[in-house]
């Protein structure tokens, strides 16, 4: 009798399962701790009430914002990790690669935030910058919450069609762009006095860094 030995993949996706469970638990805890605020947050795509009520810049350091920021970073880093794996630069179940992705993204976001604060102090627009950052973090946390179940489905299902991935990526970019235009529309009175600085800010902090990240993760 001939015995055939099969190669067993030593990698495991258990780390992703634990991460998804922790992220879901963070969402549930936040929902139970801030029920009214969470309800308004979920309506952010169709209503501006949340930003009208929670516009104080002290909300940047609140437990709700920090929890939703955690969800945003997990969703985005898992999505980036998934895309990188499709390009063949890593394995989808590689924990080491994911740690690298989330570390780079977290470092990128924090450095970008502190550089923005330095620039705001230099141009004496601290109040405007704080308000703008609060709105931006809120919208992106909302997108991160939407992206979370999509990333979970992508991770545990082997979709062969590239059209599906590019559709999801396109919708994410379009939604992000639509929310950004909505932000400009709602806060155009605050932005107009600083239009020159705002254009400079967009080129320096909202366009160039993402081009650098793209080359870092995909091209290089």
C-alpha angles and dihedrals in degrees: 000000000000118000117210117203117211121210111243119211106236092202120097135195093211091109090060092050091052090048093049091049092049091049092049089048090052089053092049093047091048090048092052095042096047104025098159095041093046091051091053090045091057089056092054092109093060104024136047094202094104093059091045093054100038100039096121108115089225085076088075087077098040123118091244094056093045092049093049090046088056090052090048094052094047093048095046096044092048090049092050090046090051092051092048090052090053089056088054096244093122144357118270093231094047107124092188091057092048092051088053091051097048092043092053092045093047092047090047094051095046095046090046091051094051093045089052090053091051091050091047091054091048092053095037094239099120096133093050092046092050092049092046092049091050091053092045093049090048094053094044092048087053090053090047090055090052092046094051099079090040091055091048091054092046093049097052098039127065104223110190097189115090089199090070093055095045090048091054091045092047093049091049092051093045092049091048090050093047092051090048091053089048088053091052091048095049094045102034092118090057093043099046096073089053098038095130092049090044093054089048089048092052093051094045103039108018104039112023097048093054092049088053091049091050091054091044096054105028114019100039 
